[in-house]
Amino acid sequence: MKEKELQEVNQLLDHLFKDLLERKITKDEFQILSDNLYKKQTRLRYTIEYENGQYYRNYFNS
């Protein structure tokens, strides 16, 4: 579930970056729009890695 959400955030960031390259939005607009997405992306990546680590820790300790 979190992987799908991360993929969606990545796609949104890709679209924003593409819009920036095509000059549909300004650099300032990009920074404002992407700030929360980058925070969400980081949080999701951390959560996924943490959960994977918990799974393997429990698997090897069993």
All heavy atoms as TSV, in Angstrom:
chain	resi	resn	atom	element	x	y	z
A	1	MET	N	N	0.822	-1.193	0.000
A	1	MET	CA	C	0.000	0.000	0.000
A	1	MET	C	C	0.870	1.264	0.000
A	1	MET	O	O	0.647	2.171	-0.765
A	1	MET	CB	C	-0.921	-0.042	1.220
A	1	MET	CG	C	-1.878	1.104	1.290
A	1	MET	SD	S	-3.079	0.951	-0.018
A	1	MET	CE	C	-4.108	2.309	0.352
A	2	LYS	N	N	1.868	1.287	0.877
A	2	LYS	CA	C	2.749	2.449	0.942
A	2	LYS	C	C	3.596	2.563	-0.326
A	2	LYS	O	O	3.924	3.664	-0.745
A	2	LYS	CB	C	3.622	2.377	2.184
A	2	LYS	CG	C	2.857	2.652	3.461
A	2	LYS	CD	C	3.775	2.632	4.658
A	2	LYS	CE	C	3.060	2.967	5.929
A	2	LYS	NZ	N	2.056	2.024	6.355
A	3	GLU	N	N	3.933	1.418	-0.909
A	3	GLU	CA	C	4.713	1.448	-2.144
A	3	GLU	C	C	3.925	2.127	-3.260
A	3	GLU	O	O	4.483	2.895	-4.041
A	3	GLU	CB	C	5.121	0.037	-2.580
A	3	GLU	CG	C	6.191	-0.593	-1.722
A	3	GLU	CD	C	5.645	-1.291	-0.480
A	3	GLU	OE1	O	4.407	-1.313	-0.284
A	3	GLU	OE2	O	6.449	-1.797	0.309
A	4	LYS	N	N	2.628	1.854	-3.315
A	4	LYS	CA	C	1.784	2.474	-4.339
A	4	LYS	C	C	1.675	3.972	-4.092
A	4	LYS	O	O	1.743	4.768	-5.030
A	4	LYS	CB	C	0.398	1.839	-4.348
A	4	LYS	CG	C	-0.490	2.375	-5.436
A	4	LYS	CD	C	-1.804	1.659	-5.516
A	4	LYS	CE	C	-2.615	2.249	-6.662
A	4	LYS	NZ	N	-3.839	1.528	-6.896
A	5	GLU	N	N	1.530	4.357	-2.846
A	5	GLU	CA	C	1.457	5.772	-2.502
A	5	GLU	C	C	2.768	6.478	-2.852
A	5	GLU	O	O	2.758	7.594	-3.384
A	5	GLU	CB	C	1.140	5.929	-1.012
A	5	GLU	CG	C	0.833	7.346	-0.593
A	5	GLU	CD	C	0.449	7.452	0.867
A	5	GLU	OE1	O	0.288	6.421	1.545
A	5	GLU	OE2	O	0.316	8.596	1.329
A	6	LEU	N	N	3.891	5.812	-2.582
A	6	LEU	CA	C	5.198	6.372	-2.940
A	6	LEU	C	C	5.311	6.536	-4.450
A	6	LEU	O	O	5.808	7.554	-4.942
A	6	LEU	CB	C	6.322	5.487	-2.412
A	6	LEU	CG	C	7.744	5.913	-2.749
A	6	LEU	CD1	C	8.038	7.304	-2.203
A	6	LEU	CD2	C	8.743	4.899	-2.223
A	7	GLN	N	N	4.837	5.565	-5.189
A	7	GLN	CA	C	4.873	5.644	-6.652
A	7	GLN	C	C	4.049	6.834	-7.152
A	7	GLN	O	O	4.463	7.554	-8.067
A	7	GLN	CB	C	4.356	4.342	-7.259
A	7	GLN	CG	C	4.472	4.279	-8.755
A	7	GLN	CD	C	3.987	2.937	-9.313
A	7	GLN	OE1	O	3.277	2.204	-8.642
A	7	GLN	NE2	N	4.371	2.645	-10.521
A	8	GLU	N	N	2.898	7.067	-6.536
A	8	GLU	CA	C	2.058	8.198	-6.922
A	8	GLU	C	C	2.746	9.533	-6.629
A	8	GLU	O	O	2.702	10.452	-7.447
A	8	GLU	CB	C	0.710	8.124	-6.206
A	8	GLU	CG	C	-0.159	6.982	-6.676
A	8	GLU	CD	C	-1.390	6.771	-5.811
A	8	GLU	OE1	O	-1.585	7.515	-4.822
A	8	GLU	OE2	O	-2.167	5.852	-6.128
A	9	VAL	N	N	3.404	9.621	-5.473
A	9	VAL	CA	C	4.133	10.838	-5.125
A	9	VAL	C	C	5.269	11.056	-6.112
A	9	VAL	O	O	5.499	12.180	-6.581
A	9	VAL	CB	C	4.655	10.767	-3.670
A	9	VAL	CG1	C	5.622	11.904	-3.382
A	9	VAL	CG2	C	3.505	10.785	-2.688
A	10	ASN	N	N	5.976	9.997	-6.461
A	10	ASN	CA	C	7.059	10.106	-7.442
A	10	ASN	C	C	6.540	10.602	-8.785
A	10	ASN	O	O	7.183	11.436	-9.438
A	10	ASN	CB	C	7.759	8.762	-7.618
A	10	ASN	CG	C	8.607	8.393	-6.425
A	10	ASN	OD1	O	8.987	9.238	-5.631
A	10	ASN	ND2	N	8.892	7.109	-6.288
A	11	GLN	N	N	5.397	10.112	-9.201
A	11	GLN	CA	C	4.807	10.553	-10.468
A	11	GLN	C	C	4.429	12.029	-10.423
A	11	GLN	O	O	4.648	12.766	-11.392
A	11	GLN	CB	C	3.598	9.697	-10.824
A	11	GLN	CG	C	3.951	8.295	-11.255
A	11	GLN	CD	C	2.729	7.420	-11.490
A	11	GLN	OE1	O	1.614	7.778	-11.127
A	11	GLN	NE2	N	2.940	6.266	-12.095
A	12	LEU	N	N	3.863	12.464	-9.296
A	12	LEU	CA	C	3.518	13.875	-9.146
A	12	LEU	C	C	4.765	14.756	-9.219
A	12	LEU	O	O	4.761	15.801	-9.882
A	12	LEU	CB	C	2.790	14.113	-7.822
A	12	LEU	CG	C	1.370	13.586	-7.721
A	12	LEU	CD1	C	0.857	13.705	-6.289
A	12	LEU	CD2	C	0.452	14.346	-8.669
A	13	LEU	N	N	5.827	14.324	-8.565
A	13	LEU	CA	C	7.076	15.077	-8.626
A	13	LEU	C	C	7.651	15.095	-10.043
A	13	LEU	O	O	8.166	16.122	-10.494
A	13	LEU	CB	C	8.097	14.490	-7.644
A	13	LEU	CG	C	7.858	14.841	-6.184
A	13	LEU	CD1	C	8.716	13.968	-5.276
A	13	LEU	CD2	C	8.126	16.308	-5.924
A	14	ASP	N	N	7.558	13.972	-10.736
A	14	ASP	CA	C	8.023	13.919	-12.128
A	14	ASP	C	C	7.265	14.904	-13.005
A	14	ASP	O	O	7.852	15.606	-13.831
A	14	ASP	CB	C	7.877	12.503	-12.699
A	14	ASP	CG	C	8.897	11.533	-12.147
A	14	ASP	OD1	O	9.895	11.981	-11.553
A	14	ASP	OD2	O	8.681	10.314	-12.307
A	15	HIS	N	N	5.948	14.969	-12.811
A	15	HIS	CA	C	5.123	15.895	-13.596
A	15	HIS	C	C	5.470	17.349	-13.265
A	15	HIS	O	O	5.546	18.187	-14.176
A	15	HIS	CB	C	3.638	15.635	-13.365
A	15	HIS	CG	C	3.147	14.368	-13.970
A	15	HIS	ND1	N	3.127	14.140	-15.327
A	15	HIS	CD2	C	2.654	13.246	-13.405
A	15	HIS	CE1	C	2.653	12.939	-15.573
A	15	HIS	NE2	N	2.356	12.367	-14.417
A	16	LEU	N	N	5.676	17.624	-11.996
A	16	LEU	CA	C	6.064	18.981	-11.612
A	16	LEU	C	C	7.401	19.365	-12.235
A	16	LEU	O	O	7.569	20.479	-12.748
A	16	LEU	CB	C	6.170	19.105	-10.091
A	16	LEU	CG	C	4.904	19.381	-9.325
A	16	LEU	CD1	C	5.182	19.409	-7.828
A	16	LEU	CD2	C	4.284	20.688	-9.754
A	17	PHE	N	N	8.356	18.435	-12.188
A	17	PHE	CA	C	9.671	18.716	-12.762
A	17	PHE	C	C	9.566	18.915	-14.271
A	17	PHE	O	O	10.197	19.813	-14.834
A	17	PHE	CB	C	10.648	17.591	-12.422
A	17	PHE	CG	C	12.061	17.921	-12.760
A	17	PHE	CD1	C	12.750	18.894	-12.057
A	17	PHE	CD2	C	12.713	17.266	-13.786
A	17	PHE	CE1	C	14.060	19.224	-12.371
A	17	PHE	CE2	C	14.022	17.579	-14.112
A	17	PHE	CZ	C	14.696	18.559	-13.403
A	18	LYS	N	N	8.750	18.104	-14.908
A	18	LYS	CA	C	8.544	18.256	-16.349
A	18	LYS	C	C	7.937	19.623	-16.657
A	18	LYS	O	O	8.345	20.298	-17.602
A	18	LYS	CB	C	7.627	17.145	-16.868
A	18	LYS	CG	C	7.393	17.188	-18.345
A	18	LYS	CD	C	6.497	16.052	-18.794
A	18	LYS	CE	C	6.201	16.167	-20.274
A	18	LYS	NZ	N	5.216	15.175	-20.710
A	19	ASP	N	N	6.968	20.036	-15.847
A	19	ASP	CA	C	6.362	21.356	-16.039
A	19	ASP	C	C	7.388	22.465	-15.855
A	19	ASP	O	O	7.362	23.473	-16.565
A	19	ASP	CB	C	5.195	21.563	-15.063
A	19	ASP	CG	C	3.968	20.746	-15.431
A	19	ASP	OD1	O	3.910	20.218	-16.566
A	19	ASP	OD2	O	3.064	20.634	-14.575
A	20	LEU	N	N	8.288	22.280	-14.906
A	20	LEU	CA	C	9.346	23.264	-14.696
A	20	LEU	C	C	10.262	23.336	-15.912
A	20	LEU	O	O	10.593	24.428	-16.383
A	20	LEU	CB	C	10.156	22.904	-13.441
A	20	LEU	CG	C	11.346	23.798	-13.115
A	20	LEU	CD1	C	10.881	25.219	-12.807
A	20	LEU	CD2	C	12.139	23.227	-11.948
A	21	LEU	N	N	10.648	22.189	-16.425
A	21	LEU	CA	C	11.522	22.161	-17.606
A	21	LEU	C	C	10.854	22.777	-18.826
A	21	LEU	O	O	11.514	23.412	-19.652
A	21	LEU	CB	C	11.951	20.724	-17.912
A	21	LEU	CG	C	12.907	20.082	-16.910
A	21	LEU	CD1	C	13.167	18.633	-17.294
A	21	LEU	CD2	C	14.208	20.856	-16.814
A	22	GLU	N	N	9.558	22.578	-18.935
A	22	GLU	CA	C	8.806	23.134	-20.074
A	22	GLU	C	C	8.347	24.568	-19.814
A	22	GLU	O	O	7.611	25.133	-20.612
A	22	GLU	CB	C	7.604	22.238	-20.373
A	22	GLU	CG	C	8.001	20.867	-20.869
A	22	GLU	CD	C	6.816	19.927	-21.040
A	22	GLU	OE1	O	5.677	20.297	-20.669
A	22	GLU	OE2	O	7.035	18.817	-21.543
A	23	ARG	N	N	8.782	25.115	-18.689
A	23	ARG	CA	C	8.488	26.492	-18.296
A	23	ARG	C	C	6.996	26.766	-18.146
A	23	ARG	O	O	6.529	27.875	-18.376
A	23	ARG	CB	C	9.126	27.479	-19.254
A	23	ARG	CG	C	10.631	27.361	-19.261
A	23	ARG	CD	C	11.262	28.310	-20.233
A	23	ARG	NE	N	12.669	28.007	-20.384
A	23	ARG	CZ	C	13.631	28.821	-19.983
A	23	ARG	NH1	N	13.333	29.954	-19.421
A	23	ARG	NH2	N	14.885	28.480	-20.154
A	24	LYS	N	N	6.263	25.751	-17.743
A	24	LYS	CA	C	4.840	25.929	-17.439
A	24	LYS	C	C	4.659	26.496	-16.035
A	24	LYS	O	O	3.627	27.102	-15.745
A	24	LYS	CB	C	4.093	24.605	-17.557
A	24	LYS	CG	C	4.029	24.069	-18.966
A	24	LYS	CD	C	3.278	22.764	-19.013
A	24	LYS	CE	C	3.244	22.211	-20.428
A	24	LYS	NZ	N	2.594	20.905	-20.466
A	25	ILE	N	N	5.663	26.264	-15.187
A	25	ILE	CA	C	5.675	26.835	-13.841
A	25	ILE	C	C	7.051	27.431	-13.588
A	25	ILE	O	O	8.033	27.063	-14.245
A	25	ILE	CB	C	5.346	25.783	-12.746
A	25	ILE	CG1	C	6.349	24.624	-12.745
A	25	ILE	CG2	C	3.921	25.282	-12.882
A	25	ILE	CD1	C	6.160	23.636	-11.613
A	26	THR	N	N	7.110	28.357	-12.646
A	26	THR	CA	C	8.387	28.990	-12.319
A	26	THR	C	C	9.129	28.156	-11.281
A	26	THR	O	O	8.557	27.251	-10.670
A	26	THR	CB	C	8.174	30.407	-11.754
A	26	THR	OG1	O	7.487	30.305	-10.511
A	26	THR	CG2	C	7.403	31.278	-12.734
A	27	LYS	N	N	10.379	28.513	-11.078
A	27	LYS	CA	C	11.197	27.818	-10.079
A	27	LYS	C	C	10.585	27.977	-8.687
A	27	LYS	O	O	10.539	27.028	-7.905
A	27	LYS	CB	C	12.616	28.362	-10.105
A	27	LYS	CG	C	13.561	27.680	-9.152
A	27	LYS	CD	C	14.964	28.263	-9.273
A	27	LYS	CE	C	15.892	27.616	-8.269
A	27	LYS	NZ	N	17.246	28.190	-8.346
A	28	ASP	N	N	10.109	29.179	-8.384
A	28	ASP	CA	C	9.489	29.423	-7.076
A	28	ASP	C	C	8.223	28.595	-6.901
A	28	ASP	O	O	7.980	28.017	-5.837
A	28	ASP	CB	C	9.172	30.903	-6.892
A	28	ASP	CG	C	10.427	31.753	-6.766
A	28	ASP	OD1	O	11.469	31.217	-6.327
A	28	ASP	OD2	O	10.364	32.948	-7.109
A	29	GLU	N	N	7.415	28.510	-7.938
A	29	GLU	CA	C	6.203	27.683	-7.874
A	29	GLU	C	C	6.568	26.210	-7.673
A	29	GLU	O	O	5.927	25.512	-6.886
A	29	GLU	CB	C	5.376	27.840	-9.153
A	29	GLU	CG	C	4.713	29.180	-9.295
A	29	GLU	CD	C	4.061	29.376	-10.647
A	29	GLU	OE1	O	4.612	28.879	-11.660
A	29	GLU	OE2	O	3.012	30.022	-10.693
A	30	PHE	N	N	7.590	25.773	-8.378
A	30	PHE	CA	C	8.036	24.392	-8.231
A	30	PHE	C	C	8.456	24.110	-6.800
A	30	PHE	O	O	8.088	23.086	-6.228
A	30	PHE	CB	C	9.196	24.090	-9.187
A	30	PHE	CG	C	9.792	22.729	-8.999
A	30	PHE	CD1	C	9.168	21.621	-9.531
A	30	PHE	CD2	C	10.967	22.564	-8.271
A	30	PHE	CE1	C	9.708	20.347	-9.347
A	30	PHE	CE2	C	11.509	21.306	-8.092
A	30	PHE	CZ	C	10.878	20.197	-8.624
A	31	GLN	N	N	9.223	25.007	-6.215
A	31	GLN	CA	C	9.694	24.801	-4.844
A	31	GLN	C	C	8.531	24.744	-3.863
A	31	GLN	O	O	8.517	23.914	-2.962
A	31	GLN	CB	C	10.683	25.896	-4.452
A	31	GLN	CG	C	12.004	25.750	-5.173
A	31	GLN	CD	C	12.961	26.889	-4.889
A	31	GLN	OE1	O	12.561	27.973	-4.480
A	31	GLN	NE2	N	14.242	26.642	-5.132
A	32	ILE	N	N	7.563	25.607	-4.044
A	32	ILE	CA	C	6.399	25.622	-3.155
A	32	ILE	C	C	5.583	24.338	-3.320
A	32	ILE	O	O	5.218	23.695	-2.335
A	32	ILE	CB	C	5.523	26.858	-3.431
A	32	ILE	CG1	C	6.267	28.124	-2.998
A	32	ILE	CG2	C	4.183	26.745	-2.719
A	32	ILE	CD1	C	5.629	29.409	-3.488
A	33	LEU	N	N	5.322	23.962	-4.565
A	33	LEU	CA	C	4.486	22.791	-4.830
A	33	LEU	C	C	5.183	21.479	-4.470
A	33	LEU	O	O	4.534	20.523	-4.048
A	33	LEU	CB	C	4.079	22.770	-6.308
A	33	LEU	CG	C	3.149	23.894	-6.750
A	33	LEU	CD1	C	3.015	23.895	-8.267
A	33	LEU	CD2	C	1.787	23.773	-6.085
A	34	SER	N	N	6.484	21.435	-4.645
A	34	SER	CA	C	7.197	20.175	-4.429
A	34	SER	C	C	7.633	19.963	-2.985
A	34	SER	O	O	7.929	18.833	-2.593
A	34	SER	CB	C	8.410	20.098	-5.342
A	34	SER	OG	O	9.353	21.095	-5.001
A	35	ASP	N	N	7.656	21.007	-2.179
A	35	ASP	CA	C	8.162	20.901	-0.811
A	35	ASP	C	C	7.447	19.816	-0.006
A	35	ASP	O	O	8.090	18.922	0.547
A	35	ASP	CB	C	8.049	22.245	-0.095
A	35	ASP	CG	C	8.724	22.234	1.254
A	35	ASP	OD1	O	9.888	21.791	1.327
A	35	ASP	OD2	O	8.077	22.661	2.235
A	36	ASN	N	N	6.136	19.865	0.048
A	36	ASN	CA	C	5.387	18.860	0.811
A	36	ASN	C	C	5.491	17.472	0.188
A	36	ASN	O	O	5.485	16.466	0.895
A	36	ASN	CB	C	3.921	19.259	0.955
A	36	ASN	CG	C	3.733	20.370	1.970
A	36	ASN	OD1	O	4.525	20.521	2.887
A	36	ASN	ND2	N	2.695	21.158	1.795
A	37	LEU	N	N	5.583	17.429	-1.144
A	37	LEU	CA	C	5.722	16.131	-1.808
A	37	LEU	C	C	7.063	15.479	-1.460
A	37	LEU	O	O	7.123	14.272	-1.226
A	37	LEU	CB	C	5.590	16.288	-3.326
A	37	LEU	CG	C	4.178	16.592	-3.826
A	37	LEU	CD1	C	4.204	16.900	-5.324
A	37	LEU	CD2	C	3.241	15.447	-3.532
A	38	TYR	N	N	8.128	16.274	-1.413
A	38	TYR	CA	C	9.431	15.722	-1.036
A	38	TYR	C	C	9.425	15.227	0.408
A	38	TYR	O	O	10.004	14.188	0.721
A	38	TYR	CB	C	10.548	16.746	-1.237
A	38	TYR	CG	C	11.024	16.858	-2.664
A	38	TYR	CD1	C	11.001	18.068	-3.340
A	38	TYR	CD2	C	11.506	15.745	-3.343
A	38	TYR	CE1	C	11.444	18.172	-4.646
A	38	TYR	CE2	C	11.942	15.825	-4.646
A	38	TYR	CZ	C	11.909	17.050	-5.293
A	38	TYR	OH	O	12.339	17.135	-6.590
A	39	LYS	N	N	8.756	15.979	1.282
A	39	LYS	CA	C	8.647	15.539	2.679
A	39	LYS	C	C	7.869	14.228	2.776
A	39	LYS	O	O	8.261	13.314	3.504
A	39	LYS	CB	C	7.957	16.618	3.518
A	39	LYS	CG	C	8.801	17.835	3.748
A	39	LYS	CD	C	8.043	18.904	4.504
A	39	LYS	CE	C	8.867	20.164	4.635
A	39	LYS	NZ	N	8.116	21.251	5.296
A	40	LYS	N	N	6.773	14.147	2.032
A	40	LYS	CA	C	5.960	12.926	2.037
A	40	LYS	C	C	6.751	11.760	1.458
A	40	LYS	O	O	6.700	10.640	1.970
A	40	LYS	CB	C	4.674	13.161	1.239
A	40	LYS	CG	C	3.691	12.037	1.317
A	40	LYS	CD	C	2.382	12.417	0.637
A	40	LYS	CE	C	1.350	11.333	0.826
A	40	LYS	NZ	N	0.052	11.705	0.251
A	41	GLN	N	N	7.487	12.009	0.376
A	41	GLN	CA	C	8.306	10.981	-0.254
A	41	GLN	C	C	9.350	10.444	0.723
A	41	GLN	O	O	9.530	9.228	0.849
A	41	GLN	CB	C	8.992	11.568	-1.488
A	41	GLN	CG	C	9.852	10.594	-2.241
A	41	GLN	CD	C	10.642	11.285	-3.340
A	41	GLN	OE1	O	11.290	12.292	-3.085
A	41	GLN	NE2	N	10.563	10.748	-4.549
A	42	THR	N	N	10.008	11.339	1.436
A	42	THR	CA	C	11.021	10.929	2.413
A	42	THR	C	C	10.400	10.109	3.526
A	42	THR	O	O	10.929	9.069	3.927
A	42	THR	CB	C	11.724	12.168	2.991
A	42	THR	OG1	O	12.325	12.885	1.912
A	42	THR	CG2	C	12.780	11.778	4.010
A	43	ARG	N	N	9.268	10.565	4.033
A	43	ARG	CA	C	8.587	9.854	5.113
A	43	ARG	C	C	8.154	8.456	4.658
A	43	ARG	O	O	8.319	7.468	5.385
A	43	ARG	CB	C	7.383	10.670	5.592
A	43	ARG	CG	C	6.708	10.143	6.805
A	43	ARG	CD	C	5.663	11.103	7.384
A	43	ARG	NE	N	4.718	11.631	6.400
A	43	ARG	CZ	C	4.717	12.881	5.930
A	43	ARG	NH1	N	5.619	13.740	6.353
A	43	ARG	NH2	N	3.832	13.274	5.046
A	44	LEU	N	N	7.619	8.353	3.453
A	44	LEU	CA	C	7.200	7.047	2.929
A	44	LEU	C	C	8.388	6.113	2.741
A	44	LEU	O	O	8.313	4.933	3.091
A	44	LEU	CB	C	6.447	7.223	1.612
A	44	LEU	CG	C	5.019	7.729	1.723
A	44	LEU	CD1	C	4.491	8.138	0.352
A	44	LEU	CD2	C	4.116	6.684	2.344
A	45	ARG	N	N	9.479	6.628	2.177
A	45	ARG	CA	C	10.679	5.791	1.985
A	45	ARG	C	C	11.200	5.277	3.322
A	45	ARG	O	O	11.557	4.114	3.459
A	45	ARG	CB	C	11.767	6.578	1.273
A	45	ARG	CG	C	11.522	6.761	-0.190
A	45	ARG	CD	C	12.662	7.523	-0.829
A	45	ARG	NE	N	12.448	7.635	-2.260
A	45	ARG	CZ	C	13.192	8.379	-3.047
A	45	ARG	NH1	N	14.194	9.072	-2.542
A	45	ARG	NH2	N	12.943	8.435	-4.332
A	46	TYR	N	N	11.242	6.171	4.308
A	46	TYR	CA	C	11.719	5.777	5.630
A	46	TYR	C	C	10.812	4.700	6.227
A	46	TYR	O	O	11.287	3.705	6.766
A	46	TYR	CB	C	11.775	6.997	6.557
A	46	TYR	CG	C	12.120	6.633	7.979
A	46	TYR	CD1	C	13.435	6.388	8.349
A	46	TYR	CD2	C	11.128	6.500	8.945
A	46	TYR	CE1	C	13.764	6.042	9.647
A	46	TYR	CE2	C	11.435	6.151	10.246
A	46	TYR	CZ	C	12.752	5.921	10.591
A	46	TYR	OH	O	13.060	5.570	11.872
A	47	THR	N	N	9.499	4.902	6.119
A	47	THR	CA	C	8.537	3.948	6.681
A	47	THR	C	C	8.655	2.590	6.011
A	47	THR	O	O	8.650	1.554	6.680
A	47	THR	CB	C	7.093	4.485	6.523
A	47	THR	OG1	O	7.002	5.757	7.165
A	47	THR	CG2	C	6.078	3.541	7.131
A	48	ILE	N	N	8.794	2.573	4.702
A	48	ILE	CA	C	8.924	1.315	3.959
A	48	ILE	C	C	10.201	0.591	4.379
A	48	ILE	O	O	10.179	-0.614	4.646
A	48	ILE	CB	C	8.901	1.576	2.434
A	48	ILE	CG1	C	7.499	2.017	2.005
A	48	ILE	CG2	C	9.337	0.339	1.656
A	48	ILE	CD1	C	7.425	2.579	0.599
A	49	GLU	N	N	11.318	1.316	4.453
A	49	GLU	CA	C	12.581	0.699	4.855
A	49	GLU	C	C	12.508	0.185	6.289
A	49	GLU	O	O	13.008	-0.894	6.599
A	49	GLU	CB	C	13.737	1.683	4.707
A	49	GLU	CG	C	14.114	1.960	3.268
A	49	GLU	CD	C	14.554	0.714	2.531
A	49	GLU	OE1	O	15.309	-0.101	3.100
A	49	GLU	OE2	O	14.131	0.541	1.377
A	50	TYR	N	N	11.873	0.950	7.164
A	50	TYR	CA	C	11.736	0.537	8.558
A	50	TYR	C	C	10.913	-0.745	8.657
A	50	TYR	O	O	11.292	-1.682	9.363
A	50	TYR	CB	C	11.092	1.659	9.375
A	50	TYR	CG	C	10.857	1.281	10.813
A	50	TYR	CD1	C	11.901	1.308	11.720
A	50	TYR	CD2	C	9.602	0.890	11.254
A	50	TYR	CE1	C	11.706	0.962	13.047
A	50	TYR	CE2	C	9.389	0.533	12.577
A	50	TYR	CZ	C	10.442	0.567	13.472
A	50	TYR	OH	O	10.241	0.215	14.774
A	51	GLU	N	N	9.784	-0.786	7.937
A	51	GLU	CA	C	8.929	-1.972	7.974
A	51	GLU	C	C	9.634	-3.186	7.383
A	51	GLU	O	O	9.497	-4.301	7.895
A	51	GLU	CB	C	7.611	-1.699	7.258
A	51	GLU	CG	C	6.717	-0.747	8.028
A	51	GLU	CD	C	5.463	-0.345	7.273
A	51	GLU	OE1	O	5.310	-0.735	6.091
A	51	GLU	OE2	O	4.648	0.356	7.876
A	52	ASN	N	N	10.394	-2.989	6.315
A	52	ASN	CA	C	11.157	-4.095	5.742
A	52	ASN	C	C	12.204	-4.595	6.729
A	52	ASN	O	O	12.414	-5.805	6.865
A	52	ASN	CB	C	11.839	-3.676	4.436
A	52	ASN	CG	C	10.857	-3.554	3.295
A	52	ASN	OD1	O	9.747	-4.078	3.347
A	52	ASN	ND2	N	11.238	-2.823	2.264
A	53	GLY	N	N	12.847	-3.676	7.419
A	53	GLY	CA	C	13.837	-4.060	8.420
A	53	GLY	C	C	13.203	-4.835	9.558
A	53	GLY	O	O	13.761	-5.824	10.035
A	54	GLN	N	N	12.023	-4.415	9.993
A	54	GLN	CA	C	11.314	-5.123	11.058
A	54	GLN	C	C	10.959	-6.541	10.616
A	54	GLN	O	O	11.092	-7.497	11.376
A	54	GLN	CB	C	10.031	-4.374	11.453
A	54	GLN	CG	C	10.261	-3.113	12.212
A	54	GLN	CD	C	10.793	-3.375	13.608
A	54	GLN	OE1	O	10.703	-4.460	14.142
A	54	GLN	NE2	N	11.373	-2.356	14.193
A	55	TYR	N	N	10.502	-6.659	9.382
A	55	TYR	CA	C	10.122	-7.972	8.856
A	55	TYR	C	C	11.318	-8.914	8.876
A	55	TYR	O	O	11.239	-10.042	9.369
A	55	TYR	CB	C	9.571	-7.838	7.436
A	55	TYR	CG	C	9.396	-9.178	6.751
A	55	TYR	CD1	C	8.293	-9.969	7.029
A	55	TYR	CD2	C	10.349	-9.659	5.847
A	55	TYR	CE1	C	8.131	-11.209	6.431
A	55	TYR	CE2	C	10.197	-10.888	5.243
A	55	TYR	CZ	C	9.095	-11.661	5.535
A	55	TYR	OH	O	8.949	-12.891	4.941
A	56	TYR	N	N	12.453	-8.468	8.336
A	56	TYR	CA	C	13.637	-9.333	8.271
A	56	TYR	C	C	14.221	-9.592	9.649
A	56	TYR	O	O	14.724	-10.677	9.913
A	56	TYR	CB	C	14.690	-8.746	7.327
A	56	TYR	CG	C	14.274	-8.917	5.878
A	56	TYR	CD1	C	13.920	-7.828	5.098
A	56	TYR	CD2	C	14.222	-10.186	5.301
A	56	TYR	CE1	C	13.526	-7.995	3.782
A	56	TYR	CE2	C	13.831	-10.359	3.991
A	56	TYR	CZ	C	13.479	-9.261	3.243
A	56	TYR	OH	O	13.090	-9.445	1.939
A	57	ARG	N	N	14.153	-8.612	10.538
A	57	ARG	CA	C	14.642	-8.803	11.894
A	57	ARG	C	C	13.822	-9.904	12.575
A	57	ARG	O	O	14.373	-10.800	13.205
A	57	ARG	CB	C	14.539	-7.492	12.683
A	57	ARG	CG	C	15.234	-7.547	14.025
A	57	ARG	CD	C	15.267	-6.182	14.711
A	57	ARG	NE	N	15.924	-5.189	13.882
A	57	ARG	CZ	C	15.330	-4.087	13.391
A	57	ARG	NH1	N	14.074	-3.842	13.638
A	57	ARG	NH2	N	16.014	-3.252	12.645
A	58	ASN	N	N	12.515	-9.853	12.427
A	58	ASN	CA	C	11.652	-10.887	13.009
A	58	ASN	C	C	11.859	-12.238	12.332
A	58	ASN	O	O	11.834	-13.271	12.978
A	58	ASN	CB	C	10.172	-10.477	12.904
A	58	ASN	CG	C	9.849	-9.295	13.791
A	58	ASN	OD1	O	10.515	-9.051	14.785
A	58	ASN	ND2	N	8.815	-8.556	13.433
A	59	TYR	N	N	12.081	-12.213	11.023
A	59	TYR	CA	C	12.286	-13.453	10.273
A	59	TYR	C	C	13.555	-14.165	10.733
A	59	TYR	O	O	13.553	-15.363	10.962
A	59	TYR	CB	C	12.368	-13.125	8.771
A	59	TYR	CG	C	12.655	-14.330	7.911
A	59	TYR	CD1	C	11.658	-15.223	7.578
A	59	TYR	CD2	C	13.950	-14.552	7.418
A	59	TYR	CE1	C	11.913	-16.329	6.780
A	59	TYR	CE2	C	14.217	-15.661	6.623
A	59	TYR	CZ	C	13.193	-16.542	6.305
A	59	TYR	OH	O	13.459	-17.642	5.525
A	60	PHE	N	N	14.648	-13.410	10.882
A	60	PHE	CA	C	15.924	-14.032	11.255
A	60	PHE	C	C	16.024	-14.336	12.738
A	60	PHE	O	O	16.829	-15.157	13.154
A	60	PHE	CB	C	17.096	-13.169	10.808
A	60	PHE	CG	C	17.292	-13.187	9.312
A	60	PHE	CD1	C	17.124	-12.028	8.568
A	60	PHE	CD2	C	17.611	-14.355	8.653
A	60	PHE	CE1	C	17.299	-12.036	7.186
A	60	PHE	CE2	C	17.790	-14.376	7.277
A	60	PHE	CZ	C	17.619	-13.231	6.545
A	61	ASN	N	N	15.233	-13.676	13.553
A	61	ASN	CA	C	15.255	-13.938	14.992
A	61	ASN	C	C	14.317	-15.075	15.378
A	61	ASN	O	O	14.327	-15.501	16.529
A	61	ASN	CB	C	14.891	-12.687	15.792
A	61	ASN	CG	C	16.012	-11.681	15.778
A	61	ASN	OD1	O	17.173	-12.032	15.620
A	61	ASN	ND2	N	15.666	-10.420	15.941
A	62	SER	N	N	13.525	-15.553	14.433
A	62	SER	CA	C	12.591	-16.657	14.744
A	62	SER	C	C	13.263	-17.989	14.775
A	62	SER	O	O	14.250	-18.283	14.265
A	62	SER	CB	C	11.482	-16.705	13.706
A	62	SER	OG	O	10.729	-15.522	13.736
